[in-house]
């Protein structure tokens, strides 16, 4: 029996030629008698029927037509995102005769052929929980549950909680998301709901509540991820202590048209957990066109355009002995009216995940319409006298010494504002998906006309640790 086993090579025709299957078939057409699927038992018939449509729509094929449709079907299966591997086995079917009731106009009898897909699924039910601690915001808890096969149709449902009980940065955010593939699995329908409240008194002199819903179309292929959609956002500020923003007391409703573009082409030391990038580039572009108005007075409102860009470049040398990470951020808001921008829509800098060396959002506590941030970080391996390698061929969980420098600013016009913020740091960082830490010493200051302003500076030791668990890669 002549058969073909294709693992992950999409060049089916080339493999067929190598195994003389094309020569043996001659000019005879091919009759696809059966399609079998091994694996994927938890998925519904409707799910596979939609994805296999390039093949099941017809039975009689020329050789090139069959190869094209196999490639298309295999791509459909992989693009769902729920299969790690899709292997193909193509062989003559000697146990089924060509149906007599079908009238053939071919010169030669069609070759009955059986096609088998061997599927290997990702973990379809994922649970994650992490405790995050740093010496500014104290303890933070993140919980997430993902069901990648809701309704047995490879629809994704996720529920997440972000909780910090400690003042003055107490926050509670909950998120629910639903993603369903269209007939072409590269396109997905997305619904994203968020409910939350946060204490911003320490830096913004207000507390806030938020209720938002987003829906749209997501396109995802290889390194690209593009979203186009709409968002409705209900905002409420209360306990306001700053007279300049008491105008925003109460409920405001914002409606937005969104466009998000993500690109990522990055290699990692550990391809499983992807916890330390070594080479590549990734960037993110966010664009929104929004209208906002007060619920109780529709005369209080306006329209604005908001955009932000984030780019990261990684480069490693000498077998990952040295790794350079360059990051840049830029954003601006343009208002079409004289109505002021809502405090929760402005840009802010400061804090562990934004501008380390400054307290949370303290570079400009009132926020701004424009911002920029540039950061360069150099990582190097810890000398072997101090750190014993894990013994594997790859470094699964790297420990690195690092030096970093950050410069940035937030204002209503960064091109005319000659002031800004600087931060330098040296430290030690351990990268592990389940337990990682960052211990550094930072010196921060301001320059320009604000060089004597020490508000928000956080010089000295900065420490963060994250401990948790996930079955994502099991």
N, C-alpha and C positions, 0 to 999 in steps of 0.2 A: 504494500500500500504506500502510495506517495503522500506525504504530509508535509506541512509547513508549520513550524513553531516560531512565532515572532514575539519577542519579549517587549522591547520598547522602541525598536527601530521602525519609524514610520515609512521607510522606503520599502513597501511591500513588493512592488514590482521588481526591484533589484534583487531581493531575496528569492523571489520565485524564479527569476532567470538563473540565479546561481544554482538552484536545486533542480534545474531542467524541467520544472513543471510547465513552463511556457512552451518549451519545445514539444513536450508530450501531448499537450492539448491541441497543438496544430491550429487549424482554422476553426475547430469546433467551438460552438457557443457553450456557455456554462449555465446550467440550471441550478439555482440555489434551493436545495431541497429542504434544508433544516438550518436553524440558528439555535445554538445551545448556549446557555449562560451558566458558568460555574462560579459560585459566590454571589453576593448581593441578595441573599434570600430575604432580607428584611425590607426590600424595596417592592413596591406594588407593580402589578402588570401594566398599569397605565403609565408609570414612570418609564419603564423600559420601552413600551410601545412608542412613546414620544421620541425617545432618543434613537431608536433603531429604524425610524421611518425612512432614512436614505436607503436601507436595505430591503425592508419588508414591502415597500411600495411596488416592487417588481420582483420577478423570479428569474426571468431570462436576461442574461448579461453577456456582453463581450468581455474578454479578459480585462481590458483597460477600464471598462465601466465598473466591474466588480472591485478592482483595486481602488478606484477613486471613492466608491461608496464605503468600502471598509475603512479607508483613511478618515472619511467624514464622520462615520459612526464612532470610531475610536476617539476622535477629537471631541465629539459630543459627550462621551462618557467621562473623559478626563476633565473637561471644562465644567462639569458639575461641581468639582471640588471635593467630592466624597470618596474618590477612589485614588489610592496611592499608585497602583499599577493596573494596566489593562493589557493583557497578553492575548494574542490571537493565534488560533490553530485552524488552518484551512486544509481540507483533504477531500478526496473523492468519496462519495457516499455510495458504496456498493450494495447497500441493503434496501435502497428505495429505487424503484423503477420510475422512469419519466412518465408522468400521467398521460394515459392514452387519450383522454377526452380533449387534451389540448392539441390543436392543430398546429403543426410546425411548418414554417416556410423556409427553414434552413436546409442547406444542402446536406449537412451532416447532423446526426443525432446529438442533442445537448448532453454534456457531461454532468450527471448529478453530483452536487458538491455540498459538503457540510461545513458550516462555519461555527467555531466555538470561541466564545469570549471567556477568559479566566480573569475574574475581578478580585482585587484585594482592596477592601474598604479601609478608610481611616477610622479612628475612634469616633463613633457617631454620637456618643453621650459624654460630654466633657464637663468636669467639675473642677473649679479652681478656687483656692482661698489663700490670701496673703496678708500677713501682718507687716506693715511698713512703719518704721520708726526713724525720726531724725530729731536733732536737738533744737529744732525750732517749732515744728508743728506737732511734736510728740507722736502719738500712735494713730495709725490709719488702718482701716480694715477694708479689703477688697474681696468680694465674693462674686463668682460668676458661674452660671450654668448654661451650657449650650447643647441643644438637641439638633443635630445635623440631619435628622431624618424624620421630622415632624410630618404626620399624616402619611408616612411611608412613601413620601414623594420627594425626598432630599430637600425639603424645605427647612430652613434654619430658623429656630426660635431661641433667643438668648435672653437671660434675665441677669442683671448685674446690680450690685449695691456697693456704694463708696461711702464709708462712714468714719467720721472722726468725732469722738465724744468730748474732746478736750478743748476748753476755751483757751485762747480767744479765736481759735480757728475751727470751731466745731462746724461740721457739715454733714448733711445726709442727702445723697443723690441716688435715685433708682432709675434704671434704664431697662426698657424692653424693646426687642428688635425682632422683626420678621422679614425673611428674605426668601423669595420664591423664584425659581428659574422660569423663563419663558420657553417657547419651543426651541429657540436657539439658546443653549445654556450660557452663552457668553453674556446674555442680557438677563438681568434679574430685577424683579420688583422689590422695593424696600420700603418698609414702614419702621420708623424709629420714634419711640416715645420716651420722654424724660420728665421726671418730677423730682424737685429738690428744694432744699433751703440751706442757706449758708450764713455764717456770722462774719461780716466784713468790718466790724467796728474797729478793729485794731489798726487797719490801714485805710479804710474807706469811709468810716463813720456812718455805716448803715448795715442793716440786715436785708436779706433778699429771699424771695420765693420765686420759683420758676416752674412753669408747666409748658411743655413744648411737644409738638408733633411734626415729624418730617416724613414725606413720602416722595418717591421718585424712581428713576430708572438707573440701575447700576450696570456698567459695562466693565468686565474684568477679563483680561487676556494677558497671560504671561506676566510681564513686569508692569503692565499698565492697569490702572484702576480709575475709572471716570464715573462721576455721579452728577446727574442733573435732576433737580426736583424743586419742591416747595416746602416751606416751613412756616408754621404758626407758633408764636411764642408769647405767652402771657407772663408779664413781669410785674412783680410787686416789691417795692422798697418800703421798709418800715423801721421804726426806732432810729430815724435819721438824726444825727447829731451835728451835721454840717449845714449851716444856713444856705450855702451856695447850691445845694442839691435838694432842698426841701420841696422845690417845685415838682420833683418826681415822686412825691408821696402818693401812694395809691396804685391802681392797676393801669398798666399800659399794654397794648396789644401790638405786636410786631408781626408783619407778614413779609416773607422773603422768597426770592427766587435764588436758588443755590446752584453753583457749579464748582465741583471739586475734582482736581486731577492729581493722581499719585503715580509716581514712577519709582521703581526700586530694582536695581541690578547690583546686588551686593553679595559677596562671598563671606563665609564665616569660618572660624576655627572649628566650631562644632555645628555641623549642618543639621543636626537633630534639634537641638535647643535654640540655636541661632542667638547665642548670648554675647558674642564678641565679633563685630564686623572687622574684616581685615582689608578688603579691597572693594572698590566699587563706588557707585553714586546713587543717591536717591533724593527726590525732591517732592514737595507738596505745594499745590497752588489752591487757595480758597478764594472764591469770589461770591459776593452776595449783593443783590439789589433789594433794598428793604424800604418798607413804609411802616411808620409807627405813629400811634395816636393814643391819647388818654381815653379810657373807657367812658368816663363821666362827662367829657368835654371833647367832642371831635374836632374842635378848632385848635386844640393843642396837639400838634403832630407835624410830621415832616417826612422827607424821603432822603435816603443817602445810599452811597455806593461804598462798599468795603472790600478790601482785598489784602491778602497776606501770602508771602512766599517763604518757604523753608527749604534749604538745600544742605545736603551732607555729602562730603567726599572723604573716602577712606583709602589709605595707601600704606602697605606694609613692605618692609625690606628685610633682607637677611633672614629668611625663613621665619618671619613674624617676630624677629627680635625687636624691631622698632615698628611702631604703628602710629600713623598720623591721622587725626580726625579734624577736619575743618568744617565748621558749621556757620551758616549765615541766615539771618531772618530779617525780613523787611515787611512793613505793612502800612497802609494809609486808608483814611476815610475821607470821602468827599461828600459834603452835604449839598443838596439841591435847594435848601431853604434856610431860613435864619433860625429854625427851631434847633435847640441844643441837642447834642448827642446824649443818649441815655447812658448813665455811668456804667451799666453792665455791657455796653457795646464798645466802649473805649479799649485801647491797648494799655497793658501794664507790663512791667518788668520787675523782677525781684523774687528770690526764694530758691529753694533747692532745685526745682525742675525748670527754673526760668533764668535766674541770674544769681548764681551762688556767690556769697560774699555780701549780699544785701538781704534785708528782711523781705518777707513776702510783699510784692507789689510796691516796694518803697522807693524805687528809683524815681518815680513821680506818683505819689499816692492818689492824686486827682485824675490820673490817667491822661492819655493824649490821643490826638487824631493820627499821629504818625509815630513809627518806632523803627529802630534798627538794632541788631545785635550781631556781633561777629565773635566767634570763639575758635581758638586753636588749641588742640590737646595732643601731647606726645606721650605715648605709652612705651615702656620698655620692660623686658622680662626681668624678674627678680633673680639676682645671682643664685646659682645652684647651691651655694653654701648655705643660703638662707631658706631655700624652698626646694623641696624634692619633687621631681616630676611624677606624674601619676603612673607612668610605665606604659601607657598606651601609645600607639603610633601617632595619634593626634592628641592635642592638648584640650581635653574636654571642658575643663573649668579653669580658665587662666587667672593667674594672679599677676598684677601689673603695678609698677611704679609709674606715676604720671606727673606731668607739669602742664598747667593750663593757664590761658590768659583770655579775658573777656573784656570787650568794650561795647558800649551801647548807650542808647538814650531813648526817652519817650517825651514827646512834646507835641504841640499843635503844629509846629513847623520845624522839623529837624534840620532843614537846610539853612535856616537863619539862626538857629539855636546853637551857639558854640560851646555849650556845656555838655556834660556827659558823665558816664560812670565807667570805672575801671576796676578789675578784680584779677588778682594773680593767686595761683595756688599750687602747692605740691602735696602729693598724697599717695596712698596705697589703695588699690581697688581689687576686689575679688568678684569675678563674674561667674555666677551659677544661677540657673533658672529657679532653683528652689531655696537658695540661701546665698545672698550676696551682701557685701558691705563696701562702704566708701569712707575712708578716713583721710581727711586733708586739713592743711593749714592755709588760710587765705588772708591776704592783705587787700583791702578795698579802699577806694577813695573816689572823689569826684574831681572833675577838672573844669576849666572855664570859670564863669562868674559864680558858679556854685562850689568852688573848690574848698571853701570854708564850711560848707554845710555837711555836718556829720550825721544828719538824720537818716536812719535806716542802715547805716554801716554795720556790718557784722564781721569784724576781724577776729581771727583766731581759729580754733579747731572747729571743723564742721564734720559731723558724723551722721551716717545713715546706714540702716540695715533693713533687709527684707527677708522674711522667713515665711515659707508657705509650701503648698503642694498642688500638683496638677497631674491629671491622667491624660493630658493632651497627647503626649508622645508615647504612650504605652500601647 
